[in-house]
């Protein structure tokens, strides 16, 4: 039996999507790669949302049987609304994963996590034999950290200690990320906090240096991962 009044079905992305035409072109390229019977890792963000819309349209038109492993609540809700069955890493390994990024350098290293889902995104990327990173022209940079800070997911009771330990990495600035639709800080899918860390230079060892701090769950740095860049 289905609900007569499902609040999820009334939801949309909620915000205006920048560079819509470029992102829709990338989304169509991703949707064209999908094969019947596949399990797809679905990253977070507006470009992933648009890719899911394009995939759902193909499912409807071609009767494709697809499952998705979402990385965030909003993408899980989007899948529900679009009729895309969801699963998890306990039951399935993804055939491949698609995701977006905040910055991409010439070596295909990334900053991700503006949506706060970097831990689940990194877990999914590591579990996938293939990962496609969707990118409009604004994402390409000559070096990481030009436009965005490095997001760091922190266990709440470790916040003060992590803040002190971060000083050893000589950041320009460290900010606790505050929410816009609620009072107080952003809370991740895992119940943790996010601090945004600005560096003069993101080094090859910065990702591991952040991860080595007790209380850091994960960072939004993806340095040296085997990813494919899918442009508009």
C-alpha positions as CSV (number, residue, x, y, z in Angstrom):
1,X,0.0,0.0,0.0
2,X,1.3,3.4,-0.9
3,X,0.9,6.7,1.1
4,X,-1.9,8.9,-0.2
5,X,0.0,12.0,0.7
6,X,3.8,11.5,0.4
7,X,5.7,14.7,1.3
8,X,8.8,13.4,-0.4
9,X,7.0,13.4,-3.8
10,X,6.4,17.1,-3.5
11,X,10.1,18.0,-3.1
12,X,12.5,19.4,-5.7
13,X,16.2,20.4,-5.5
14,X,15.1,23.5,-3.6
15,X,17.8,25.9,-4.8
16,X,18.5,27.5,-8.2
17,X,21.2,25.5,-10.0
18,X,24.2,27.5,-11.4
19,X,25.5,26.7,-14.9
20,X,22.3,24.6,-15.5
21,X,23.0,24.1,-19.2
22,X,26.5,22.7,-18.7
23,X,25.4,20.5,-15.8
24,X,22.5,19.1,-17.8
25,X,24.8,18.2,-20.6
26,X,27.1,16.4,-18.2
27,X,24.1,14.7,-16.7
28,X,23.0,13.4,-20.1
29,X,26.5,12.0,-20.7
30,X,26.3,10.1,-17.4
31,X,22.9,8.8,-18.1
32,X,24.0,7.5,-21.5
33,X,26.6,5.3,-19.8
34,X,24.1,3.4,-17.7
35,X,23.4,-0.2,-18.5
36,X,20.5,-2.4,-17.5
37,X,21.0,-4.2,-14.2
38,X,23.7,-2.0,-12.9
39,X,24.2,-0.7,-9.3
40,X,25.3,2.9,-9.4
41,X,27.0,4.9,-6.6
42,X,25.2,8.3,-6.6
43,X,27.2,11.2,-5.1
44,X,25.6,14.3,-3.7
45,X,25.1,17.8,-5.1
46,X,23.1,19.4,-7.9
47,X,24.9,17.8,-10.8
48,X,24.3,14.3,-9.3
49,X,20.7,15.3,-8.9
50,X,20.4,16.2,-12.5
51,X,22.1,12.9,-13.5
52,X,19.6,11.0,-11.5
53,X,16.8,12.8,-13.3
54,X,18.3,11.8,-16.7
55,X,18.8,8.2,-15.5
56,X,15.2,8.0,-14.2
57,X,13.9,9.2,-17.6
58,X,15.9,6.4,-19.3
59,X,14.6,3.9,-16.8
60,X,11.0,4.9,-17.6
61,X,11.6,5.0,-21.4
62,X,13.7,1.9,-21.8
63,X,12.5,-0.2,-18.8
64,X,16.0,-0.3,-17.3
65,X,16.5,-2.0,-14.0
66,X,18.8,0.1,-11.9
67,X,19.7,0.4,-8.2
68,X,21.4,3.3,-6.6
69,X,23.6,3.6,-3.5
70,X,23.0,7.2,-2.4
71,X,25.6,9.2,-0.3
72,X,23.1,11.6,1.4
73,X,19.6,12.0,2.6
74,X,18.7,14.4,-0.1
75,X,19.9,12.0,-2.8
76,X,18.0,9.1,-1.1
77,X,14.9,11.2,-1.1
78,X,15.4,12.2,-4.8
79,X,15.8,8.5,-5.7
80,X,12.5,7.7,-3.9
81,X,10.7,10.5,-5.7
82,X,12.1,9.5,-9.1
83,X,11.3,5.8,-8.6
84,X,14.9,4.6,-8.5
85,X,15.4,1.7,-6.1
86,X,18.1,2.3,-3.5
87,X,20.4,-0.2,-1.8
88,X,23.6,0.1,0.3
89,X,27.2,-1.1,0.5
90,X,26.2,-4.0,2.8
91,X,24.2,-5.6,0.0
92,X,25.9,-4.4,-3.2
93,X,29.1,-3.2,-4.6
94,X,28.6,-0.4,-7.2
95,X,29.4,-1.2,-10.8
96,X,30.6,2.5,-11.0
97,X,30.0,5.8,-9.2
98,X,29.2,9.2,-10.4
99,X,29.7,12.4,-8.4
100,X,30.5,16.0,-8.6
101,X,33.3,18.1,-7.2
102,X,34.0,21.7,-5.9
103,X,37.5,21.9,-7.4
104,X,39.5,19.7,-9.8
105,X,43.2,20.3,-10.5
106,X,45.2,19.2,-13.5
107,X,46.2,16.0,-11.7
108,X,42.5,15.1,-11.2
109,X,42.8,15.7,-7.5
110,X,39.6,17.1,-5.9
111,X,38.1,19.2,-3.2
112,X,34.6,17.9,-2.4
113,X,32.2,18.3,0.5
114,X,30.3,21.5,0.1
115,X,27.2,19.3,0.6
116,X,28.8,17.8,3.7
117,X,28.8,14.2,2.5
118,X,32.5,13.7,1.9
119,X,32.9,10.7,4.2
120,X,30.2,8.6,2.4
121,X,31.4,9.9,-1.0
122,X,35.0,8.8,-0.2
123,X,33.8,5.4,1.0
124,X,31.7,4.9,-2.2
125,X,34.6,6.0,-4.4
126,X,37.0,3.6,-2.7
127,X,34.4,0.8,-3.1
128,X,33.9,1.4,-6.8
129,X,35.9,0.0,-9.6
130,X,35.2,3.1,-11.7
131,X,34.3,6.7,-10.7
132,X,33.2,9.5,-13.0
133,X,33.5,13.0,-11.7
134,X,31.1,15.4,-13.4
135,X,32.5,18.9,-14.0
136,X,31.3,22.2,-15.5
137,X,34.0,24.7,-16.5
138,X,33.9,26.5,-13.1
139,X,35.3,23.4,-11.3
140,X,38.6,23.3,-13.1
141,X,41.4,25.1,-11.2
142,X,45.2,25.3,-11.5
143,X,45.7,24.3,-7.9
144,X,43.4,23.1,-5.1
145,X,42.1,25.7,-2.6
146,X,41.8,28.6,-5.0
147,X,38.1,29.0,-4.5
148,X,37.0,26.7,-1.7
149,X,38.3,25.6,1.7
150,X,38.9,22.0,2.6
151,X,36.0,20.7,4.5
152,X,36.8,18.5,7.5
153,X,34.3,16.3,9.3
154,X,34.9,16.3,13.0
155,X,33.5,14.2,15.9
156,X,31.7,16.9,18.0
157,X,33.4,16.2,21.3
158,X,36.8,16.5,19.6
159,X,36.1,19.9,18.1
160,X,38.4,21.9,20.4
161,X,41.2,19.4,20.2
162,X,41.0,19.2,16.4
163,X,41.0,23.0,16.2
164,X,44.2,23.1,18.2
165,X,45.8,20.3,16.2
166,X,45.0,22.0,12.9
167,X,47.3,24.9,13.8
168,X,50.2,22.5,13.2
169,X,49.2,22.5,9.5
170,X,49.4,26.4,9.3
171,X,46.0,27.1,7.8
172,X,45.0,30.6,6.9
173,X,41.6,30.3,8.5
174,X,39.5,27.6,10.2
175,X,35.7,28.1,10.5
176,X,33.0,26.0,12.0
177,X,30.4,25.7,9.2
178,X,27.1,27.2,10.3
179,X,23.8,26.1,8.9
180,X,21.5,28.4,6.8
181,X,18.2,26.7,7.3
182,X,18.5,26.0,11.0
183,X,20.1,27.6,14.1
184,X,23.6,26.4,14.9
185,X,26.2,24.4,13.0
186,X,25.8,22.1,10.0
187,X,25.3,18.4,11.2
188,X,26.5,15.8,8.8
189,X,24.7,12.5,7.8
190,X,26.8,10.9,10.5
191,X,26.0,13.3,13.3
192,X,29.3,15.2,13.1
193,X,30.4,18.8,12.6
194,X,32.2,20.3,9.7
195,X,35.1,22.8,9.9
196,X,36.2,24.6,6.7
197,X,39.9,25.0,6.5
198,X,41.6,27.5,4.2
199,X,45.2,26.8,3.2
200,X,47.7,28.9,1.2
201,X,48.7,25.6,-0.5
202,X,47.2,22.2,-0.5
203,X,50.1,19.7,-0.5
204,X,50.2,16.1,-1.6
205,X,50.5,15.1,2.1
206,X,47.7,17.3,3.4
207,X,45.0,14.7,3.1
208,X,46.8,12.2,5.2
209,X,47.9,14.9,7.7
210,X,44.3,15.8,8.3
211,X,43.2,12.2,8.6
212,X,45.9,11.5,11.2
213,X,44.3,14.0,13.6
214,X,42.3,12.1,16.3
215,X,38.7,13.2,16.0
216,X,38.8,13.9,12.3
217,X,36.4,11.5,10.6
218,X,37.3,12.5,7.0
219,X,38.3,15.4,4.9
220,X,37.0,16.6,1.5
221,X,40.5,16.2,-0.1
222,X,40.7,13.4,-2.7
223,X,44.3,13.4,-3.8
224,X,45.6,10.8,-6.2
225,X,42.3,8.9,-6.6
226,X,41.7,7.1,-9.9
227,X,38.8,9.1,-11.3
228,X,37.6,10.0,-14.8
229,X,36.5,13.6,-15.4
230,X,33.3,14.0,-17.5
231,X,33.0,17.5,-18.9
232,X,30.1,19.2,-20.5
